[in-house]
Amino acid sequence: MGLFEKLKQGLSKTRDSLGKAVDGVLSTFTRIDDDLFDELEEVLLQADLGLDATEEILEQLKDEVKQQRVSDPGQIRELLAGLLGRMLEQEEESPLRLESKPSVILVIGVNGVGKTTTIGKLAAYFGEQGKKVLLGAADTFRAAAADQLAVWAQRTGADLVRHQEGSDPAAVVFDSIAAGKSRGADVIICDTAGRLHNKKNLMMELNKMFRVIERELPGCDCEVLLVIDATTGQNGLAQAREFLAAASVTGIVLTKLDGTAKGGIVVAIRRELGLPVRFVGVGEGVQDLQPFDAKLFAEAIVG
């Protein structure tokens, strides 16, 4: 199965909801007027695109209809897919900047969003590229976190560094870097505590990790990926704002898109946060964490 087919399959709930709703609106009208756009607005809001993104899309859609002199409502679908794709486009050509050896990825997010699973799938993704991966179990506050990461390390062939429960997370990062350098790792992926503390404590903990990285690997490429559960919709967006206030996030990983009909949250996240969506999770399989492609995503959700 190709990447686009996997994406379509993983986004089937959103496509069935949004695509069919768009079809329903377009088939009802014989001409393009304000009533049609009002109906489309409701459809886009139900898909969790958010009010601001929806209003922007509709304004641009009206402009394109006018400029291209479109009169057939059936042509709206293609215009809509194009607009969504352009809204989601990102400047970064590659999913991540990981040119230094080793490079570091810190993965953050609240418990339950699929953070540990995402780390395991990232390990598999980089392993398939021939990179040597080391996992650092720096979420030392949740008892099962290191055990879950150990399972993924074994499954993907990645190395693992872990300490006892309750250890200093920054010490795990320190030892992970030392092990990564001595073992020739290309990428070090570090888990972090998954509870949403107050901003001060979160910032202190993350800053301590950053200082360790800067001291032990000066000038290295370091990505900070925020994992968001797509099924939480606007609540996920609220969580993202909290983390952005405390950490220098460089990208978003949106998980569990296969479990929601509101995949439009990607548009809201991209527009409001201004951060690149690096990967999307569209299934439980190791291969179901995919680098984000704006055009393919837009086509997959509109149908």
C-alpha positions as CSV (number, residue, x, y, z in Angstrom):
1,M,0.0,0.0,0.0
2,G,1.4,3.4,-1.0
3,L,1.8,6.3,1.4
4,F,-1.3,8.1,0.0
5,E,-3.4,5.0,0.2
6,K,-2.3,4.5,3.8
7,L,-3.0,8.2,4.6
8,K,-6.5,7.9,3.0
9,Q,-7.2,4.8,5.0
10,G,-6.0,6.3,8.2
11,L,-8.1,9.5,7.6
12,S,-11.2,7.6,6.5
13,K,-13.3,8.9,9.5
14,T,-12.5,12.5,8.7
15,R,-12.9,12.0,5.0
16,D,-16.2,10.2,5.4
17,S,-17.4,13.0,7.6
18,L,-16.0,16.0,5.9
19,G,-16.0,14.7,2.3
20,K,-19.5,13.5,2.5
21,A,-20.7,16.6,4.2
22,V,-19.1,18.8,1.5
23,D,-20.7,16.6,-1.2
24,G,-24.0,17.0,0.5
25,V,-23.8,20.7,0.5
26,L,-22.5,21.0,-3.1
27,S,-25.2,18.6,-4.4
28,T,-27.9,20.6,-2.8
29,F,-27.1,23.8,-4.6
30,T,-27.4,24.6,-8.3
31,R,-25.5,27.8,-8.0
32,I,-22.9,29.4,-5.8
33,D,-24.3,31.9,-3.4
34,D,-24.0,33.0,0.3
35,D,-26.3,30.2,1.4
36,L,-23.8,27.6,0.0
37,F,-20.9,29.3,1.8
38,D,-22.9,29.3,5.1
39,E,-23.5,25.6,4.8
40,L,-19.8,25.0,4.1
41,E,-18.9,27.0,7.1
42,E,-20.9,24.7,9.4
43,V,-19.2,21.7,7.7
44,L,-15.7,23.0,8.3
45,L,-16.4,23.9,11.9
46,Q,-17.7,20.4,12.6
47,A,-14.4,19.0,11.3
48,D,-12.6,21.1,13.9
49,L,-10.8,23.5,11.6
50,G,-11.5,26.3,14.1
51,L,-13.4,29.5,13.5
52,D,-10.4,31.6,12.3
53,A,-9.2,29.1,9.8
54,T,-12.7,28.5,8.6
55,E,-13.3,32.2,8.0
56,E,-10.0,32.6,6.2
57,I,-10.7,29.6,4.0
58,L,-14.1,30.8,3.0
59,E,-12.9,34.3,2.2
60,Q,-10.2,32.9,0.0
61,L,-12.7,30.4,-1.6
62,K,-15.0,33.3,-2.4
63,D,-12.1,35.2,-4.0
64,E,-11.1,32.2,-6.1
65,V,-14.6,31.6,-7.3
66,K,-14.9,35.2,-8.4
67,Q,-11.4,35.4,-10.0
68,Q,-11.9,32.1,-11.9
69,R,-15.5,32.8,-12.7
70,V,-16.6,29.5,-11.3
71,S,-20.3,28.9,-11.5
72,D,-20.6,25.1,-10.9
73,P,-20.9,24.2,-7.2
74,G,-19.2,20.9,-8.1
75,Q,-15.9,22.7,-8.7
76,I,-15.8,23.9,-5.1
77,R,-14.4,20.6,-3.9
78,E,-11.1,20.9,-5.9
79,L,-10.7,24.6,-4.9
80,L,-11.2,23.7,-1.3
81,A,-8.6,20.9,-1.4
82,G,-6.1,23.3,-3.0
83,L,-6.8,26.0,-0.3
84,L,-6.3,23.5,2.5
85,G,-3.1,22.3,1.0
86,R,-1.7,25.8,0.7
87,M,-2.7,26.7,4.2
88,L,-0.9,23.6,5.5
89,E,2.2,24.1,3.4
90,Q,5.4,24.4,5.4
91,E,8.8,25.9,4.5
92,E,10.8,23.0,5.8
93,E,11.6,20.6,2.9
94,S,12.7,17.8,5.3
95,P,10.7,16.5,8.2
96,L,13.4,17.2,10.7
97,R,16.9,18.8,10.9
98,L,19.1,16.1,12.1
99,E,22.4,16.6,10.3
100,S,24.8,16.5,13.3
101,K,26.0,13.2,14.7
102,P,24.5,12.6,17.1
103,S,21.4,14.7,16.9
104,V,18.9,14.9,19.7
105,I,15.1,14.8,19.7
106,L,13.2,15.7,22.9
107,V,9.6,14.4,22.8
108,I,7.1,16.2,25.1
109,G,3.3,15.9,25.7
110,V,0.8,15.0,28.3
111,N,0.2,11.4,29.4
112,G,-2.1,9.5,27.1
113,V,-1.4,11.2,23.8
114,G,0.7,8.3,22.5
115,K,4.1,9.8,23.3
116,T,6.0,6.6,24.1
117,T,4.5,4.9,21.1
118,T,5.5,7.8,18.9
119,I,9.1,7.5,20.1
120,G,9.1,3.8,19.2
121,K,7.7,4.5,15.8
122,L,10.3,7.3,15.3
123,A,13.0,4.8,16.2
124,A,11.6,2.4,13.6
125,Y,11.4,5.2,11.0
126,F,15.1,6.3,11.5
127,G,16.2,2.7,11.7
128,E,14.8,2.0,8.3
129,Q,16.9,4.8,7.0
130,G,20.0,3.0,8.3
131,K,20.5,5.3,11.3
132,K,21.6,4.1,14.6
133,V,19.1,5.1,17.2
134,L,19.4,5.4,21.0
135,L,16.4,6.0,23.3
136,G,16.7,7.9,26.6
137,A,14.0,7.0,29.1
138,A,13.9,10.5,30.7
139,D,10.3,10.2,31.9
140,T,11.3,8.8,35.3
141,F,8.1,9.8,37.0
142,R,5.7,7.3,35.4
143,A,6.5,3.7,36.5
144,A,5.7,2.0,33.2
145,A,7.3,4.6,30.9
146,A,10.8,3.1,30.9
147,D,9.4,-0.4,30.6
148,Q,7.3,0.6,27.5
149,L,10.3,2.2,26.0
150,A,12.4,-0.9,26.6
151,V,9.8,-2.9,24.6
152,W,10.1,-0.5,21.7
153,A,13.9,-0.5,21.9
154,Q,13.9,-4.3,21.6
155,R,11.3,-4.2,18.8
156,T,13.2,-1.7,16.7
157,G,16.8,-2.6,17.5
158,A,17.5,0.7,19.2
159,D,19.8,1.1,22.2
160,L,18.2,2.2,25.5
161,V,19.4,4.2,28.5
162,R,17.3,4.2,31.6
163,H,17.6,4.9,35.3
164,Q,15.6,4.0,38.3
165,E,12.1,5.4,38.8
166,G,12.2,8.9,40.3
167,S,15.8,9.7,39.0
168,D,16.8,13.1,37.7
169,P,15.5,13.3,34.1
170,A,18.5,15.5,33.1
171,A,20.9,12.8,34.4
172,V,19.2,10.3,32.0
173,V,19.7,12.8,29.1
174,F,23.4,13.2,30.2
175,D,24.0,9.4,30.2
176,S,22.1,9.0,26.9
177,I,24.4,11.6,25.2
178,A,27.5,9.9,26.7
179,A,26.2,6.5,25.5
180,G,25.2,7.9,22.1
181,K,28.6,9.4,21.5
182,S,30.5,6.2,22.6
183,R,28.3,3.9,20.5
184,G,28.2,6.0,17.4
185,A,24.5,6.8,17.5
186,D,23.0,9.0,14.8
187,V,19.9,10.1,16.7
188,I,19.2,10.2,20.4
189,I,15.5,10.3,21.2
190,C,14.6,11.3,24.8
191,D,11.2,10.8,26.4
192,T,10.2,13.4,29.0
193,A,7.7,13.5,31.8
194,G,4.2,13.4,30.5
195,R,2.3,15.3,33.1
196,L,1.3,18.8,32.5
197,H,3.0,20.5,35.5
198,N,2.7,24.2,36.1
199,K,4.6,26.3,33.6
200,K,7.4,27.1,36.0
201,N,8.3,23.5,36.9
202,L,8.0,22.4,33.3
203,M,10.3,25.1,32.2
204,M,12.8,24.4,34.9
205,E,12.9,20.7,34.1
206,L,13.2,21.2,30.3
207,N,15.8,24.0,30.6
208,K,17.9,21.7,32.7
209,M,17.8,19.1,29.9
210,F,18.6,21.8,27.3
211,R,21.6,22.9,29.4
212,V,22.9,19.3,29.5
213,I,22.5,19.0,25.7
214,E,24.2,22.3,25.0
215,R,27.1,21.5,27.3
216,E,27.7,17.9,26.1
217,L,26.8,18.4,22.5
218,P,27.5,22.0,21.6
219,G,26.0,23.0,18.3
220,C,24.2,19.8,17.7
221,D,20.8,19.7,15.9
222,C,18.1,19.4,18.5
223,E,14.4,19.1,17.8
224,V,11.6,19.4,20.4
225,L,8.5,17.6,19.2
226,L,5.2,18.1,20.9
227,V,2.8,15.2,20.6
228,I,-0.9,16.0,20.5
229,D,-3.8,13.5,20.4
230,A,-6.0,14.5,17.5
231,T,-9.1,13.0,19.2
232,T,-9.0,15.7,21.8
233,G,-9.7,18.4,19.2
234,Q,-9.6,21.9,20.6
235,N,-8.5,20.6,24.0
236,G,-5.3,19.4,22.3
237,L,-4.8,22.9,21.0
238,A,-5.1,24.3,24.5
239,Q,-2.5,21.8,25.7
240,A,-0.2,22.9,23.0
241,R,-0.5,26.5,24.1
242,E,0.6,25.5,27.6
243,F,3.7,23.7,26.4
244,L,4.6,26.5,24.0
245,A,4.6,28.8,26.9
246,A,7.3,26.7,28.6
247,A,9.3,25.1,25.9
248,S,11.0,25.9,22.5
249,V,8.9,23.5,20.5
250,T,10.2,23.0,16.9
251,G,7.4,20.8,15.6
252,I,4.2,18.9,16.2
253,V,3.4,15.2,16.0
254,L,-0.4,14.6,15.7
255,T,-1.4,11.1,16.7
256,K,-4.6,9.0,16.5
257,L,-6.0,10.7,13.4
258,D,-7.5,7.4,12.5
259,G,-9.7,7.5,15.6
260,T,-11.4,10.8,14.9
261,A,-13.7,12.5,12.3
262,K,-12.2,15.8,13.2
263,G,-8.9,15.7,11.4
264,G,-9.4,19.3,10.5
265,I,-7.7,20.1,13.8
266,V,-4.4,19.9,11.8
267,V,-5.4,23.1,10.0
268,A,-6.3,24.9,13.3
269,I,-3.0,23.8,14.9
270,R,-0.9,24.8,11.9
271,R,-2.6,28.2,11.6
272,E,-2.7,29.2,15.2
273,L,0.6,27.8,16.5
274,G,2.6,28.6,13.4
275,L,4.7,25.4,13.9
276,P,5.4,22.7,11.3
277,V,3.5,19.4,11.6
278,R,6.3,17.0,11.3
279,F,4.5,13.6,11.5
280,V,1.0,12.3,11.7
281,G,-0.2,9.0,13.2
282,V,-2.9,7.3,11.1
283,G,-2.9,3.8,12.7
284,E,-1.4,1.5,15.3
285,G,1.2,-0.1,13.0
286,V,4.8,0.9,13.1
287,Q,4.5,2.2,9.5
288,D,1.5,4.3,10.3
289,L,3.5,7.3,11.6
290,Q,4.1,9.3,8.4
291,P,6.0,12.5,7.6
292,F,3.4,15.2,7.0
293,D,2.6,16.1,3.4
294,A,0.2,19.1,3.2
295,K,-1.1,18.4,-0.3
296,L,-1.7,14.7,0.3
297,F,-3.3,15.4,3.6
298,A,-5.7,18.0,2.1
299,E,-6.6,15.6,-0.7
300,A,-7.1,12.7,1.8
301,I,-9.5,14.6,4.1
302,V,-11.6,16.3,1.4
303,G,-11.8,13.1,-0.7
